[in-house]
Amino acid sequence: MSISEEIKKKSLRYNIQSWSKQGNLDPIVVEKSDNIYYWDYDGNRYTDMSSQLVNMNLGHGNKEIAEAIKKQADKFCFLSPAIAVESRADLAELVVNLLPDNFAKVFFTNAGADANENAIKMARMYTGRKKIFSRYRSYHGSSFGAGNLTGEPRRYPLEPGIPGFVKFFDPYVYREKINFASEKEAADFYVGKLREQILYENPGDVAAIVMETITGSNGVIIPPDGYLAGVRKICDEFGIMMICDEVMAGFGRTGKMFAFENWGIKPDIVTFAKGVTCGYTQLGGVAVSKQIAEYFNDHFLSCGLTYSGHPLSCAAGVACVKYYKEHNVLDNVQKVGKVLGEILEDLKKKHACIGDVRYIGLFSAIELVKDRETKEPIVAYGADTKGIMPSIIGELKKKYFMTYSHENMVLVAPPLIITEKQLREEMKKMDEVLSWVDKTYIK
């Protein structure tokens, strides 16, 4: 038995893989990775066009991040969150300085889900209110609190849910039956419906509105201009905390360090993970405004994690933030992201299976439909019983183009270090597969 076969056999026998039936798994066995690529034991090179789970923003094999982790390990690997540690303090300072001037402090977590868990706890403690608004197409994590924040079907196993979680609809303009004359008109419509719903839930009971700044895996739904400003106005009117979940969209993914910067608003709380350490170690965090930070100077903060601000992870985070700045990563995202947008628009013109393409920076989704006029999805929302989307992802995999799908969306979100040449090379494969989709699934 080869090394590859032995690893796969052991993996299938002892590991439980997330979001899948366990009986028919066939994982790639990876030997090494570098830049935007990884290789199996047979020497096949795969291109990581989703940054794994949209977290490896700086790609694979980054020596500066690895060296920072090694350097910290030589000093010590762990000390309690109650002890002042250089890497923890340095990263908190760096993150606060990346955020708008109303931010003051960071509470570190292990990942995005518990960042969102602790964010809503803080909002409830700070406001003294209980209700939390979040959107139907959102994904905020699968732990119990974050899973109740989540609006899409991955929350179902957690139901009946926790009292006080209220859902509202995303500004999903493509799927709306109203033909808006402008982005402003769309924004006013969605903000107006949200305000009306808050009035019927009693604004004095609402602690926070939690949103993925840009809805991520559920379709890269980009808010129309004026939407986030409208939500900010509602929060100011009723004393509600505005929480932006930047777990996926943050740390350069959109061409700005944080996605909300594209619309010039200032949240009260920002949650982050993924791109802060780019997968080299686990880390998340909750950044809070000066007012919230000051509140907890003389009010007990009922939040705690053994590994809050793990020194190794914080060292990786410091290295990542420095790398973003020193290597002008945001400039590359803006430059190559423009090319990605042009390619996607060309694909939309060419392929009947594409209903819509949405993109900002290196964050994009291709929405597949059976019919452009009716916008009927290529698969029913919620479940793909015929295995259409897995088949499409499988065709991409045959060309060593690695990404994932959700409902009728194919995500394209490569590492932020990708070059224009690499992008064009890979998107030719996407073009070929979409031609296959046209022939196979479109009447």
C-alpha positions as CSV (number, residue, x, y, z in Angstrom):
1,M,0.0,0.0,0.0
2,S,1.4,3.4,-1.0
3,I,1.8,6.3,1.5
4,S,-1.1,8.1,-0.1
5,E,-3.4,5.1,0.1
6,E,-2.5,4.5,3.7
7,I,-3.2,8.1,4.7
8,K,-6.6,8.1,2.9
9,K,-7.6,4.8,4.4
10,K,-6.7,6.0,7.9
11,S,-8.5,9.3,7.3
12,L,-11.7,7.7,6.2
13,R,-11.6,5.3,9.1
14,Y,-11.0,7.7,11.9
15,N,-11.9,11.2,10.8
16,I,-15.4,12.7,10.6
17,Q,-15.6,15.3,7.8
18,S,-17.8,18.4,8.1
19,W,-20.9,19.1,6.0
20,S,-21.0,15.7,4.3
21,K,-22.3,12.2,4.3
22,Q,-19.4,10.0,5.5
23,G,-20.0,6.9,3.4
24,N,-18.9,8.1,0.0
25,L,-16.0,10.5,0.7
26,D,-12.9,10.4,-1.5
27,P,-10.5,13.1,-0.3
28,I,-7.4,14.2,-2.1
29,V,-4.3,13.3,-0.2
30,V,-2.0,16.3,-0.3
31,E,1.8,16.0,0.0
32,K,2.9,19.6,-0.2
33,S,1.6,23.1,-1.0
34,D,3.1,26.4,-2.1
35,N,1.8,29.8,-3.4
36,I,-1.7,29.1,-4.8
37,Y,-1.1,25.4,-5.5
38,Y,-1.0,22.1,-3.7
39,W,0.2,18.7,-4.9
40,D,-1.0,15.1,-4.3
41,Y,1.4,12.2,-3.9
42,D,1.1,11.4,-7.6
43,G,2.5,14.8,-8.5
44,N,-0.8,16.4,-9.7
45,R,-0.9,20.1,-9.1
46,Y,-4.2,21.6,-7.9
47,T,-5.0,25.3,-8.0
48,D,-6.6,26.7,-4.8
49,M,-9.3,29.0,-6.3
50,S,-11.2,29.3,-3.0
51,S,-8.3,30.0,-0.7
52,Q,-9.4,26.7,0.9
53,L,-12.4,28.0,3.0
54,V,-11.8,31.6,1.9
55,N,-9.2,31.9,4.7
56,M,-5.7,31.4,3.1
57,N,-5.5,35.0,1.8
58,L,-1.8,34.9,1.6
59,G,-1.6,31.5,0.0
60,H,0.4,28.5,0.9
61,G,4.0,28.2,2.1
62,N,4.5,31.8,3.3
63,K,7.9,31.6,5.0
64,E,7.5,34.9,6.9
65,I,4.4,33.7,8.7
66,A,6.0,30.3,9.4
67,E,9.1,31.9,10.8
68,A,7.1,34.2,13.1
69,I,5.4,31.1,14.6
70,K,8.7,29.3,15.0
71,K,10.3,32.4,16.7
72,Q,7.4,32.6,19.1
73,A,7.6,28.8,19.8
74,D,11.2,29.2,20.8
75,K,10.2,31.8,23.5
76,F,7.0,30.0,24.7
77,C,3.9,28.5,23.1
78,F,1.2,29.4,25.6
79,L,0.5,31.6,28.6
80,S,-2.9,32.4,30.1
81,P,-5.0,35.2,28.6
82,A,-4.5,37.0,32.0
83,I,-0.8,37.4,31.3
84,A,0.5,40.2,29.1
85,V,2.2,38.7,26.1
86,E,4.1,40.6,23.4
87,S,2.5,39.0,20.3
88,R,-1.0,39.3,21.8
89,A,-0.5,43.0,22.6
90,D,1.1,43.8,19.3
91,L,-1.6,42.2,17.2
92,A,-4.4,43.9,19.2
93,E,-2.7,47.2,18.5
94,L,-2.3,46.5,14.8
95,V,-6.0,45.4,14.4
96,V,-7.3,48.5,16.3
97,N,-5.1,50.7,14.1
98,L,-6.5,49.1,11.0
99,L,-10.1,49.9,12.0
100,P,-11.9,53.3,12.1
101,D,-11.0,55.8,14.8
102,N,-14.0,54.8,17.0
103,F,-12.5,51.4,17.8
104,A,-10.4,50.8,21.0
105,K,-9.9,47.1,22.0
106,V,-9.9,43.5,20.8
107,F,-11.1,40.3,22.5
108,F,-9.4,37.4,20.8
109,T,-11.2,34.1,20.1
110,N,-10.3,30.8,18.4
111,A,-12.2,31.3,15.2
112,G,-15.1,33.1,13.5
113,A,-18.0,31.3,15.2
114,D,-16.9,32.1,18.7
115,A,-16.0,35.6,17.7
116,N,-19.7,36.0,16.7
117,E,-20.8,34.2,19.9
118,N,-18.9,36.7,22.1
119,A,-19.9,39.7,20.0
120,I,-23.6,39.2,20.7
121,K,-22.8,38.5,24.3
122,M,-21.0,41.8,24.6
123,A,-23.8,43.7,22.7
124,R,-26.4,42.2,25.1
125,M,-24.4,43.0,28.2
126,Y,-23.6,46.6,27.0
127,T,-27.2,47.5,25.9
128,G,-29.1,45.4,28.5
129,R,-31.3,44.2,25.7
130,K,-31.9,40.6,24.5
131,K,-33.0,40.5,20.8
132,I,-30.5,40.0,18.0
133,F,-31.3,40.6,14.3
134,S,-29.5,38.7,11.6
135,R,-30.2,37.8,8.0
136,Y,-31.7,34.7,6.4
137,R,-28.9,34.1,3.9
138,S,-26.2,34.6,6.5
139,Y,-23.7,32.1,7.8
140,H,-22.0,33.1,11.1
141,G,-20.8,29.7,12.3
142,S,-22.3,26.4,13.5
143,S,-21.8,26.5,17.2
144,F,-25.1,27.0,19.2
145,G,-25.1,30.8,19.4
146,A,-23.5,31.5,16.0
147,G,-25.7,28.8,14.5
148,N,-28.8,30.7,15.8
149,L,-27.4,33.8,14.2
150,T,-27.1,31.9,10.9
151,G,-30.1,32.1,8.7
152,E,-29.6,29.5,6.1
153,P,-30.4,25.8,6.3
154,R,-27.3,24.9,8.3
155,R,-29.1,26.3,11.4
156,Y,-31.9,23.7,11.1
157,P,-30.3,21.0,13.4
158,L,-30.1,23.7,16.1
159,E,-33.9,24.3,16.1
160,P,-35.9,25.0,18.1
161,G,-33.5,27.9,18.6
162,I,-32.7,30.3,21.3
163,P,-35.4,32.9,22.0
164,G,-34.6,36.4,20.9
165,F,-33.0,35.7,17.5
166,V,-34.9,37.5,14.7
167,K,-34.3,37.1,11.0
168,F,-34.6,39.6,8.1
169,F,-34.0,39.3,4.4
170,D,-30.7,40.2,2.6
171,P,-30.6,42.9,0.0
172,Y,-30.6,40.2,-2.7
173,V,-31.4,42.5,-5.6
174,Y,-31.0,39.9,-8.3
175,R,-33.7,37.7,-6.8
176,E,-36.1,40.5,-5.9
177,K,-39.3,40.7,-8.0
178,I,-39.2,44.5,-7.9
179,N,-37.3,46.1,-10.7
180,F,-35.4,48.9,-8.9
181,A,-34.5,52.0,-10.9
182,S,-31.3,52.5,-9.0
183,E,-29.2,51.1,-6.1
184,K,-30.5,53.9,-3.9
185,E,-34.0,52.8,-4.6
186,A,-33.1,49.2,-3.7
187,A,-31.3,50.3,-0.6
188,D,-34.2,52.5,0.6
189,F,-36.6,49.5,0.1
190,Y,-34.6,47.0,2.1
191,V,-33.7,49.5,4.9
192,G,-37.3,50.6,5.1
193,K,-38.5,47.0,5.5
194,L,-35.9,46.4,8.2
195,R,-36.9,49.5,10.1
196,E,-40.5,48.4,10.0
197,Q,-39.7,45.0,11.3
198,I,-37.6,46.5,14.2
199,L,-40.6,48.7,15.1
200,Y,-42.8,45.5,15.4
201,E,-40.1,43.8,17.5
202,N,-39.8,46.8,19.9
203,P,-36.6,48.7,19.3
204,G,-36.0,49.0,23.0
205,D,-35.5,45.2,23.1
206,V,-33.0,45.0,20.2
207,A,-29.4,44.7,21.2
208,A,-27.7,44.3,17.8
209,I,-28.1,43.9,14.1
210,V,-25.5,41.4,12.9
211,M,-24.6,41.2,9.2
212,E,-21.9,39.7,7.1
213,T,-20.9,42.9,5.5
214,I,-21.0,41.0,2.2
215,T,-23.0,37.8,2.4
216,G,-20.3,35.2,1.8
217,S,-20.8,31.5,0.9
218,N,-24.5,32.2,0.3
219,G,-23.8,34.0,-2.9
220,V,-21.4,37.0,-2.4
221,I,-24.4,39.3,-2.1
222,I,-23.0,42.8,-2.3
223,P,-25.2,45.5,-0.6
224,P,-26.5,48.3,-2.8
225,D,-25.0,51.7,-2.2
226,G,-26.7,53.3,0.7
227,Y,-27.8,50.1,2.4
228,L,-25.2,49.9,5.1
229,A,-25.5,53.7,5.7
230,G,-29.2,53.1,6.2
231,V,-28.7,50.3,8.7
232,R,-26.2,52.5,10.5
233,K,-28.9,55.2,10.7
234,I,-31.4,52.8,12.2
235,C,-28.9,51.7,14.8
236,D,-28.1,55.3,15.8
237,E,-31.9,56.1,16.0
238,F,-32.7,53.2,18.4
239,G,-29.4,52.7,20.2
240,I,-28.8,49.3,18.5
241,M,-25.3,47.9,18.1
242,M,-24.2,47.5,14.5
243,I,-22.1,44.3,14.2
244,C,-20.2,43.6,11.0
245,D,-19.1,40.0,10.5
246,E,-15.9,40.4,8.5
247,V,-14.8,36.8,9.1
248,M,-14.8,36.1,5.3
249,A,-14.7,39.5,3.7
250,G,-12.1,41.1,6.0
251,F,-8.3,41.3,5.7
252,G,-8.1,42.4,2.1
253,R,-10.6,40.1,0.4
254,T,-12.5,43.0,-1.2
255,G,-9.5,45.3,-1.9
256,K,-10.0,47.1,1.4
257,M,-8.7,45.8,4.7
258,F,-12.3,45.5,5.9
259,A,-15.3,45.2,3.5
260,F,-17.4,47.9,5.3
261,E,-14.7,50.5,4.3
262,N,-16.1,50.2,0.7
263,W,-19.2,52.1,2.0
264,G,-17.6,54.5,4.5
265,I,-19.5,53.4,7.6
266,K,-18.3,52.8,11.1
267,P,-19.7,49.7,12.9
268,D,-19.8,49.4,16.7
269,I,-18.4,45.9,16.7
270,V,-16.4,44.0,14.1
271,T,-15.8,40.2,14.2
272,F,-12.9,38.7,12.2
273,A,-10.9,35.5,11.8
274,K,-9.7,33.6,8.6
275,G,-7.5,36.3,7.0
276,V,-6.0,37.5,10.2
277,T,-3.7,34.4,10.3
278,C,-4.6,33.0,6.8
279,G,-5.0,29.4,8.1
280,Y,-1.5,29.1,9.5
281,T,-2.9,28.9,13.0
282,Q,-6.4,29.4,14.4
283,L,-7.5,32.8,15.5
284,G,-10.6,35.0,15.6
285,G,-11.5,38.2,17.4
286,V,-14.1,40.8,18.4
287,A,-13.1,44.5,18.0
288,V,-15.2,46.9,20.0
289,S,-15.8,50.7,20.0
290,K,-14.4,53.0,22.6
291,Q,-17.8,53.3,24.2
292,I,-18.1,49.5,24.7
293,A,-14.5,49.2,25.8
294,E,-15.1,51.9,28.4
295,Y,-18.3,50.3,29.6
296,F,-16.4,47.2,30.6
297,N,-13.8,49.2,32.6
298,D,-16.3,49.0,35.5
299,H,-18.7,46.3,34.4
300,F,-17.9,42.6,34.5
301,L,-17.1,41.1,31.1
302,S,-18.6,37.6,31.2
303,C,-16.5,36.2,28.3
304,G,-13.6,33.9,28.5
305,L,-11.7,31.3,26.5
306,T,-8.7,29.2,27.5
307,Y,-6.9,30.0,24.2
308,S,-8.0,33.6,23.9
309,G,-5.1,35.3,22.1
310,H,-2.9,32.2,21.8
311,P,0.7,33.5,21.5
312,L,1.5,31.4,18.5
313,S,-1.6,32.5,16.7
314,C,-1.0,36.1,17.6
315,A,2.5,35.9,16.3
316,A,1.1,34.6,13.0
317,G,-1.4,37.4,13.0
318,V,1.3,40.0,13.4
319,A,3.3,38.5,10.5
320,C,0.1,38.4,8.3
321,V,-0.8,42.1,9.0
322,K,2.7,43.2,8.3
323,Y,2.8,41.1,5.1
324,Y,-0.4,42.7,3.8
325,K,1.2,46.1,4.3
326,E,4.8,45.5,3.2
327,H,3.9,43.5,0.1
328,N,1.1,45.9,-1.1
329,V,-1.4,43.0,-1.1
330,L,-4.4,45.3,-1.3
331,D,-3.0,46.9,-4.5
332,N,-2.8,43.4,-6.0
333,V,-6.4,42.6,-5.0
334,Q,-7.6,45.8,-6.7
335,K,-5.6,45.2,-9.8
336,V,-6.2,41.5,-10.3
337,G,-9.8,41.8,-9.0
338,K,-10.6,44.2,-11.8
339,V,-9.4,41.5,-14.3
340,L,-11.5,38.9,-12.5
341,G,-14.6,41.2,-12.8
342,E,-14.0,41.6,-16.6
343,I,-13.6,37.8,-17.1
344,L,-16.8,37.1,-15.1
345,E,-18.8,39.6,-17.2
346,D,-17.4,38.0,-20.4
347,L,-18.4,34.6,-19.1
348,K,-21.9,35.9,-18.3
349,K,-22.3,37.1,-21.9
350,K,-21.1,33.8,-23.3
351,H,-22.8,31.2,-21.2
352,A,-26.6,30.6,-21.0
353,C,-26.2,28.9,-17.6
354,I,-25.1,32.1,-15.8
355,G,-27.8,34.1,-14.3
356,D,-25.6,36.6,-12.5
357,V,-22.0,37.2,-11.5
358,R,-21.1,39.2,-8.4
359,Y,-17.7,40.3,-7.5
360,I,-15.7,42.8,-5.4
361,G,-11.9,42.5,-5.2
362,L,-11.1,38.8,-5.2
363,F,-14.4,37.8,-3.8
364,S,-16.9,36.5,-6.3
365,A,-19.8,34.1,-7.1
366,I,-21.2,32.7,-10.3
367,E,-25.0,32.1,-9.9
368,L,-26.2,29.3,-12.2
369,V,-29.7,29.1,-13.6
370,K,-31.7,26.9,-15.9
371,D,-33.4,29.9,-17.5
372,R,-32.1,33.5,-17.5
373,E,-35.6,34.9,-18.1
374,T,-37.3,33.1,-15.2
375,K,-34.1,33.0,-13.1
376,E,-34.9,29.5,-12.1
377,P,-31.9,28.1,-10.2
378,I,-30.0,25.2,-11.7
379,V,-30.8,23.4,-8.4
380,A,-33.6,23.9,-5.9
381,Y,-32.6,26.0,-2.9
382,G,-31.8,24.0,0.2
383,A,-31.0,20.6,-1.3
384,D,-29.3,19.4,-4.5
385,T,-30.9,15.9,-4.7
386,K,-29.7,15.3,-8.3
387,G,-26.1,16.1,-7.5
388,I,-25.8,18.8,-10.2
389,M,-23.6,21.2,-8.3
390,P,-21.2,18.4,-7.0
391,S,-21.0,17.3,-10.7
392,I,-20.0,20.8,-11.7
393,I,-17.4,21.1,-9.0
394,G,-16.2,17.6,-10.0
395,E,-15.7,18.8,-13.6
396,L,-13.6,21.7,-12.3
397,K,-11.7,19.3,-10.1
398,K,-10.8,17.2,-13.2
399,K,-9.0,20.3,-14.5
400,Y,-7.4,20.8,-11.0
401,F,-9.4,23.9,-10.4
402,M,-10.4,23.6,-6.8
403,T,-13.3,25.5,-5.3
404,Y,-16.7,24.8,-3.7
405,S,-20.3,25.6,-4.3
406,H,-23.3,26.5,-2.2
407,E,-26.8,26.1,-3.5
408,N,-26.6,27.2,-7.1
409,M,-23.4,29.4,-6.6
410,V,-19.8,28.6,-7.6
411,L,-17.4,30.6,-5.5
412,V,-14.2,32.1,-7.0
413,A,-12.1,33.6,-4.2
414,P,-8.4,32.8,-4.8
415,P,-5.5,33.7,-2.5
416,L,-4.9,37.5,-2.6
417,I,-1.4,36.9,-4.0
418,I,-2.6,35.5,-7.3
419,T,-1.2,37.1,-10.4
420,E,-3.1,38.1,-13.5
421,K,-1.4,35.4,-15.5
422,Q,-2.4,32.7,-13.0
423,L,-5.9,34.0,-12.8
424,R,-6.4,34.0,-16.6
425,E,-4.9,30.5,-16.8
426,E,-7.4,29.2,-14.3
427,M,-10.5,31.0,-15.6
428,K,-10.0,29.4,-19.0
429,K,-10.8,26.1,-17.2
430,M,-13.9,27.7,-15.7
431,D,-14.9,28.8,-19.2
432,E,-14.6,25.2,-20.5
433,V,-16.6,23.7,-17.6
434,L,-19.4,26.3,-18.1
435,S,-19.6,25.3,-21.7
436,W,-20.1,21.7,-20.5
437,V,-22.8,23.0,-18.1
438,D,-24.6,24.7,-21.0
439,K,-24.6,21.5,-23.0
440,T,-25.5,19.2,-20.1
441,Y,-28.1,21.1,-18.1
442,I,-29.6,24.0,-20.1
443,K,-32.4,23.2,-22.5
